Structures are given as structure tokens and as C-alpha cells.
Amino acid sequence: MAAKKKKSARPKEIRNSSAFRDYFIEERFEAGIVLTGTEVKSIRAGRAQITEGYGRVDKDGLTLYHMHIAEYSHGNVHNHDPYRPRRLLLHRRELDRIATAVHTENLTIVPLRVYFKQGLVKVEIGLGRGKKLYDKREDLKKKAHEQEMKRALKAMRQ
């Protein structure tokens, strides 16, 4: 019998759990990100957080702010700054589309998840419209109703 594979301790991706609670995500894009070596090692170890992150369109392109990547534990004095702005890599057509949406429709650039794709770090960003308090309450009511329905169906089956 073959031995079972061990589950790796590191997460496959880092998600922004509060993005779907606070925003209506209208469109998604996949972007590359410019990182240093110690940042990649920290992301592989699962030591990154994107819940407070947001994007901004600059003259150079798209930049991601307030994405926290912890300092690498085995790094030296030349370790990276955890909150430094990081440049996102997109095609010009996608960048223009995002810039016009942000300026005309008042949308926010929100990082949704960070993951590895063929050995490269990718960031999924979304164009989000902020939710009001009553929208959040409505979502909670829907979620509770769906859970109730699942429980009722499960009870009927037994």
C-alpha cells in the first residue's frame, strides 16, 4: 500500500475575507506583482495579509498599498519593509480599463487573493463598490435563511 501524502503546512492561497463582506465585486483581474526574494519566501510560508490592502492607479501603473508581508525569519539586515508599496503588472488594456472605472464609476481596487501560479506570485484584484450597512444586513439575512433551508432539508432526509 502506498504511503499517504502529508498535507503541507503552508496555505495554497491567501484570501481577503472582508472583501466580499464590504464590497460588491463587479470585475476581477489577475495581476503579477513585483516582489523581492524574502517577500516570496514569506508568502510561501503563509505570512502575508491583504485585508487592509487597496490599489491605486499612478502614472507608472497600478500600485498595491498596505499589503502586509511579514519579514522573512531567516533573512538578514537587508530584509524587506513589511508595508512597502508593491507594483502590480497588468496589460495596458486592462490598466486603462481599471483606470477609467476607478475615475468615472468611483470603484475601489481591492486585492481578493494572493496565490502561486506556475511558481510565480499572482494577485487577484477586483473592482468593488462599497456596501452600505443595510446591504450588509441583507446579506446576513440571506445567509441565515440559506443555512436554515439546508438544516431543514437535512432533517427531512433523515
Backbone as CSV, one residue per row, in Angstrom:
resi,resn,N_x,N_y,N_z,CA_x,CA_y,CA_z,C_x,C_y,C_z
1,MET,0.840,-1.177,0.000,0.000,0.000,0.000,0.890,1.245,0.000
2,ALA,0.531,2.188,-0.789,1.319,3.420,-0.889,1.110,4.281,0.349
3,ALA,2.141,5.005,0.710,2.060,5.896,1.877,1.210,7.112,1.538
4,LYS,0.504,7.602,2.536,-0.331,8.787,2.324,0.558,10.020,2.219
5,LYS,0.125,10.933,1.375,0.849,12.187,1.233,0.556,13.083,2.430
6,LYS,1.572,13.745,2.906,1.396,14.683,4.011,0.828,15.985,3.481
7,LYS,-0.063,16.568,4.226,-0.577,17.888,3.857,0.474,18.925,4.202
8,SER,0.675,19.855,3.293,1.657,20.895,3.572,1.086,21.903,4.568
9,ALA,1.953,22.442,5.393,1.522,23.391,6.427,1.193,24.754,5.844
10,ARG,1.770,25.079,4.704,1.543,26.402,4.134,0.226,26.454,3.341
11,PRO,-0.446,27.572,3.357,-1.702,27.676,2.620,-1.457,27.781,1.111
12,LYS,-2.409,27.298,0.348,-2.283,27.371,-1.101,-2.486,28.789,-1.603
13,GLU,-3.277,29.557,-0.861,-3.515,30.938,-1.234,-3.871,31.753,0.003
14,ILE,-3.726,33.049,-0.129,-4.064,33.965,0.959,-5.272,34.764,0.484
15,ARG,-6.360,34.689,1.232,-7.618,35.319,0.816,-7.929,36.562,1.647
16,ASN,-8.689,37.441,1.034,-9.186,38.630,1.714,-10.641,38.361,2.075
17,SER,-10.873,37.919,3.290,-12.216,37.513,3.698,-13.176,38.694,3.819
18,SER,-12.660,39.856,4.122,-13.549,41.005,4.315,-13.925,41.697,3.002
19,ALA,-13.313,41.315,1.894,-13.593,41.993,0.628,-15.029,41.774,0.175
20,PHE,-15.522,40.546,0.270,-16.876,40.265,-0.201,-17.923,40.728,0.804
21,ARG,-17.509,40.943,2.049,-18.433,41.469,3.047,-18.607,42.980,2.893
22,ASP,-17.532,43.677,2.498,-17.567,45.137,2.448,-17.797,45.724,1.061
23,TYR,-17.665,44.906,0.003,-17.763,45.419,-1.367,-18.602,44.498,-2.235
24,PHE,-19.267,45.101,-3.222,-19.848,44.348,-4.331,-18.737,44.271,-5.374
25,ILE,-18.209,43.104,-5.645,-17.124,42.948,-6.612,-17.741,42.836,-8.001
26,GLU,-17.407,43.796,-8.870,-18.024,43.843,-10.184,-17.172,43.187,-11.271
27,GLU,-15.854,43.303,-11.135,-14.978,42.722,-12.157,-13.678,42.285,-11.491
28,ARG,-13.090,41.205,-12.024,-11.850,40.662,-11.452,-10.744,40.635,-12.496
29,PHE,-9.516,40.821,-12.006,-8.334,40.776,-12.864,-7.240,39.985,-12.166
30,GLU,-6.410,39.327,-12.958,-5.238,38.641,-12.422,-4.014,39.477,-12.769
31,ALA,-3.193,39.774,-11.762,-2.030,40.630,-11.969,-0.796,39.973,-11.367
32,GLY,0.329,40.215,-11.985,1.597,39.828,-11.394,1.988,40.902,-10.396
33,ILE,2.975,40.598,-9.563,3.393,41.556,-8.549,4.912,41.548,-8.471
34,VAL,5.491,42.730,-8.290,6.940,42.867,-8.194,7.329,42.689,-6.729
35,LEU,8.096,41.622,-6.439,8.493,41.299,-5.071,9.991,41.050,-4.991
36,THR,10.517,41.107,-3.778,11.908,40.715,-3.541,11.916,39.243,-3.110
37,GLY,13.094,38.659,-3.014,13.216,37.248,-2.679,12.684,36.899,-1.310
38,THR,12.951,37.756,-0.320,12.480,37.453,1.032,10.957,37.574,1.132
39,GLU,10.353,38.410,0.310,8.895,38.525,0.303,8.257,37.247,-0.236
40,VAL,8.841,36.693,-1.282,8.308,35.454,-1.857,8.404,34.325,-0.835
41,LYS,9.526,34.268,-0.123,9.702,33.217,0.890,8.684,33.374,2.022
42,SER,8.390,34.598,2.409,7.395,34.829,3.456,5.997,34.442,2.974
43,ILE,5.681,34.719,1.717,4.374,34.337,1.176,4.263,32.818,1.107
44,ARG,5.333,32.148,0.709,5.329,30.677,0.690,5.077,30.109,2.086
45,ALA,5.581,30.796,3.097,5.364,30.364,4.476,3.976,30.750,4.979
46,GLY,3.203,31.496,4.187,1.852,31.891,4.573,1.803,33.072,5.498
47,ARG,2.833,33.911,5.476,2.920,35.038,6.405,2.625,36.364,5.703
48,ALA,1.502,36.419,5.042,1.076,37.659,4.372,-0.378,37.926,4.709
49,GLN,-0.764,39.188,4.613,-2.130,39.586,4.933,-2.546,40.698,3.981
50,ILE,-3.723,40.542,3.361,-4.161,41.532,2.380,-5.486,42.187,2.756
51,THR,-5.966,41.984,3.974,-7.286,42.512,4.340,-7.337,44.031,4.328
52,GLU,-6.238,44.699,4.645,-6.232,46.158,4.662,-5.717,46.746,3.347
53,GLY,-5.380,45.909,2.397,-4.776,46.378,1.154,-5.763,47.061,0.221
54,TYR,-5.229,47.951,-0.596,-6.020,48.607,-1.632,-5.080,49.008,-2.757
55,GLY,-5.627,49.203,-3.936,-4.824,49.585,-5.086,-5.083,51.017,-5.488
56,ARG,-4.098,51.599,-6.143,-4.221,52.973,-6.627,-3.542,53.069,-7.989
57,VAL,-4.177,53.759,-8.912,-3.605,53.952,-10.241,-2.708,55.175,-10.192
58,ASP,-1.408,54.979,-10.497,-0.431,56.056,-10.529,-0.019,56.302,-11.970
59,LYS,0.919,57.219,-12.158,1.416,57.475,-13.509,2.232,56.294,-14.038
60,ASP,2.860,55.519,-13.111,3.660,54.370,-13.518,2.811,53.140,-13.801
61,GLY,1.651,53.056,-13.220,0.799,51.884,-13.368,-0.055,51.705,-12.130
62,LEU,-0.272,50.460,-11.759,-1.106,50.142,-10.613,-0.216,49.739,-9.442
63,THR,-0.462,50.311,-8.263,0.340,50.037,-7.078,-0.569,49.537,-5.962
64,LEU,-0.091,48.521,-5.243,-0.833,47.945,-4.132,-0.242,48.457,-2.826
65,TYR,-1.080,49.075,-2.002,-0.654,49.649,-0.732,-1.206,48.837,0.433
66,HIS,-0.523,48.895,1.567,-0.924,48.290,2.841,-1.125,46.778,2.779
67,MET,-0.440,46.128,1.876,-0.400,44.664,1.893,0.744,44.277,2.820
68,HIS,0.450,43.550,3.873,1.471,43.215,4.855,2.095,41.860,4.530
69,ILE,3.397,41.872,4.265,4.161,40.642,4.117,5.204,40.674,5.226
70,ALA,5.110,39.728,6.154,5.992,39.715,7.317,7.443,39.539,6.887
71,GLU,8.345,40.075,7.687,9.767,39.915,7.390,10.121,38.441,7.444
72,TYR,11.014,38.026,6.557,11.429,36.634,6.499,12.242,36.298,7.733
73,SER,11.904,35.195,8.384,12.523,34.864,9.672,14.014,34.557,9.552
74,HIS,14.448,34.024,8.411,15.863,33.694,8.230,16.590,34.753,7.408
75,GLY,15.975,35.916,7.259,16.594,36.998,6.492,17.688,37.683,7.288
76,ASN,18.375,38.597,6.623,19.460,39.323,7.302,19.080,40.795,7.431
77,VAL,20.064,41.655,7.569,19.806,43.084,7.753,19.116,43.709,6.543
78,HIS,19.244,43.087,5.402,18.661,43.630,4.164,17.267,43.066,3.903
79,ASN,16.562,42.734,4.967,15.201,42.235,4.850,14.278,43.356,4.350
80,HIS,13.139,43.013,3.799,12.224,43.990,3.201,11.370,44.688,4.269
81,ASP,10.784,45.820,3.869,9.848,46.560,4.710,8.473,45.891,4.553
82,PRO,7.802,45.507,5.642,6.548,44.759,5.531,5.421,45.498,4.810
83,TYR,5.369,46.819,4.908,4.255,47.573,4.321,4.636,48.386,3.091
84,ARG,5.717,48.076,2.428,6.133,48.888,1.287,5.122,48.767,0.140
85,PRO,4.952,49.836,-0.660,4.053,49.755,-1.821,4.632,48.782,-2.854
86,ARG,3.761,47.970,-3.454,4.208,46.979,-4.422,3.512,47.209,-5.756
87,ARG,4.298,47.164,-6.805,3.785,47.445,-8.145,3.111,46.199,-8.712
88,LEU,1.956,46.377,-9.354,1.243,45.286,-9.991,1.474,45.343,-11.487
89,LEU,1.576,44.187,-12.110,1.868,44.088,-13.531,0.619,43.649,-14.274
90,LEU,0.150,44.508,-15.160,-1.039,44.239,-15.968,-0.780,44.637,-17.410
91,HIS,-1.599,44.132,-18.317,-1.538,44.592,-19.694,-2.080,46.015,-19.764
92,ARG,-1.621,46.785,-20.717,-2.015,48.190,-20.841,-3.533,48.320,-21.000
93,ARG,-4.131,47.421,-21.753,-5.577,47.472,-21.987,-6.335,47.291,-20.661
94,GLU,-5.880,46.338,-19.840,-6.515,46.116,-18.546,-6.305,47.305,-17.612
95,LEU,-5.111,47.862,-17.652,-4.799,49.015,-16.808,-5.668,50.219,-17.174
96,ASP,-5.852,50.458,-18.459,-6.716,51.562,-18.902,-8.169,51.335,-18.489
97,ARG,-8.604,50.084,-18.582,-9.970,49.750,-18.202,-10.195,49.997,-16.706
98,ILE,-9.220,49.598,-15.897,-9.318,49.804,-14.453,-9.291,51.292,-14.125
99,ALA,-8.396,52.040,-14.779,-8.271,53.479,-14.505,-9.557,54.218,-14.827
100,THR,-10.184,53.906,-15.943,-11.429,54.594,-16.295,-12.551,54.209,-15.329
101,ALA,-12.600,52.951,-14.910,-13.645,52.521,-13.974,-13.478,53.195,-12.620
102,VAL,-12.243,53.344,-12.171,-11.995,53.968,-10.871,-12.361,55.449,-10.908
103,HIS,-12.006,56.132,-11.991,-12.246,57.581,-12.059,-13.687,57.936,-12.395
104,THR,-14.354,57.157,-13.235,-15.704,57.530,-13.647,-16.786,56.930,-12.763
105,GLU,-16.606,55.669,-12.330,-17.665,54.994,-11.579,-17.412,54.941,-10.073
106,ASN,-16.327,55.575,-9.611,-15.964,55.599,-8.188,-15.848,54.194,-7.593
107,LEU,-15.163,53.317,-8.287,-14.918,51.968,-7.792,-13.591,51.925,-7.045
108,THR,-13.423,50.924,-6.207,-12.211,50.741,-5.419,-11.490,49.498,-5.914
109,ILE,-10.157,49.559,-5.921,-9.359,48.407,-6.309,-9.041,47.627,-5.033
110,VAL,-9.549,46.390,-4.950,-9.425,45.579,-3.750,-8.677,44.285,-4.084
111,PRO,-7.629,43.944,-3.326,-6.997,42.639,-3.544,-7.869,41.534,-2.951
112,LEU,-8.152,40.507,-3.747,-9.028,39.432,-3.299,-8.255,38.226,-2.791
113,ARG,-7.178,37.870,-3.487,-6.363,36.740,-3.039,-4.980,36.814,-3.655
114,VAL,-4.035,36.176,-2.981,-2.656,36.061,-3.438,-2.370,34.572,-3.549
115,TYR,-1.835,34.140,-4.684,-1.612,32.719,-4.892,-0.423,32.507,-5.818
116,PHE,0.030,31.266,-5.888,1.122,30.895,-6.775,0.552,30.245,-8.027
117,LYS,1.085,30.643,-9.172,0.678,30.057,-10.443,1.949,29.773,-11.219
118,GLN,2.274,28.509,-11.374,3.482,28.058,-12.062,4.729,28.697,-11.463
119,GLY,4.778,28.759,-10.151,5.946,29.269,-9.447,6.008,30.778,-9.309
120,LEU,5.056,31.502,-9.882,5.033,32.965,-9.789,3.910,33.407,-8.860
121,VAL,4.132,34.501,-8.159,3.100,35.034,-7.265,2.149,35.898,-8.078
122,LYS,0.873,35.615,-7.955,-0.163,36.383,-8.647,-1.114,36.974,-7.616
123,VAL,-1.712,38.095,-7.971,-2.697,38.752,-7.109,-3.978,38.892,-7.920
124,GLU,-5.078,38.429,-7.354,-6.369,38.645,-7.985,-6.952,39.907,-7.381
125,ILE,-7.193,40.894,-8.222,-7.773,42.149,-7.748,-9.180,42.277,-8.302
126,GLY,-9.993,43.005,-7.590,-11.359,43.216,-8.022,-11.720,44.680,-7.959
127,LEU,-12.622,45.069,-8.836,-13.174,46.422,-8.794,-14.436,46.345,-7.948
128,GLY,-14.409,46.999,-6.798,-15.511,46.874,-5.859,-16.229,48.186,-5.602
129,ARG,-17.516,48.050,-5.393,-18.345,49.187,-4.996,-18.706,48.963,-3.533
130,GLY,-18.473,49.935,-2.686,-18.677,49.787,-1.246,-20.113,49.488,-0.883
131,LYS,-20.293,48.600,0.092,-21.624,48.259,0.566,-22.015,49.203,1.691
132,LYS,-23.278,49.505,1.757,-23.830,50.268,2.865,-24.189,49.294,3.985
133,LEU,-24.496,49.812,5.144,-24.812,48.972,6.293,-26.033,48.094,6.029
134,TYR,-27.064,48.646,5.360,-28.268,47.865,5.114,-28.005,46.748,4.105
135,ASP,-27.027,46.932,3.196,-26.655,45.854,2.282,-26.014,44.703,3.045
136,LYS,-25.178,45.036,4.021,-24.517,44.002,4.824,-25.544,43.220,5.636
137,ARG,-26.526,43.940,6.193,-27.581,43.274,6.972,-28.390,42.336,6.077
138,GLU,-28.669,42.792,4.875,-29.428,41.979,3.937,-28.669,40.696,3.587
139,ASP,-27.357,40.804,3.394,-26.537,39.624,3.106,-26.558,38.642,4.269
140,LEU,-26.492,39.152,5.496,-26.546,38.288,6.671,-27.885,37.561,6.768
141,LYS,-28.975,38.261,6.455,-30.292,37.637,6.477,-30.382,36.526,5.440
142,LYS,-29.842,36.775,4.245,-29.853,35.757,3.190,-29.060,34.525,3.615
143,LYS,-27.907,34.759,4.191,-27.044,33.665,4.624,-27.730,32.827,5.701
144,ALA,-28.359,33.489,6.665,-29.062,32.776,7.734,-30.233,31.973,7.165
145,HIS,-30.929,32.549,6.206,-32.064,31.866,5.584,-31.583,30.624,4.828
146,GLU,-30.498,30.730,4.101,-29.962,29.581,3.361,-29.514,28.479,4.312
147,GLN,-28.904,28.837,5.436,-28.483,27.834,6.419,-29.695,27.123,7.018
148,GLU,-30.755,27.883,7.274,-31.985,27.311,7.795,-32.580,26.321,6.814
149,MET,-32.569,26.677,5.537,-33.103,25.791,4.496,-32.284,24.502,4.408
150,LYS,-30.971,24.611,4.507,-30.116,23.424,4.451,-30.388,22.504,5.639
151,ARG,-30.545,23.106,6.827,-30.834,22.321,8.012,-32.181,21.599,7.881
152,ALA,-33.172,22.303,7.340,-34.492,21.712,7.173,-34.447,20.557,6.175
153,LEU,-33.730,20.734,5.066,-33.593,19.659,4.083,-32.862,18.461,4.671
154,LYS,-31.855,18.721,5.446,-31.082,17.639,6.079,-31.952,16.871,7.063
155,ALA,-32.787,17.598,7.827,-33.671,16.952,8.791,-34.740,16.119,8.079
156,MET,-35.210,16.583,6.933,-36.226,15.844,6.181,-35.659,14.553,5.603
157,ARG,-34.400,14.557,5.215,-33.766,13.381,4.623,-33.566,12.268,5.647
158,GLN,-33.406,12.650,6.902,-33.125,11.647,7.941,-34.350,11.087,8.511
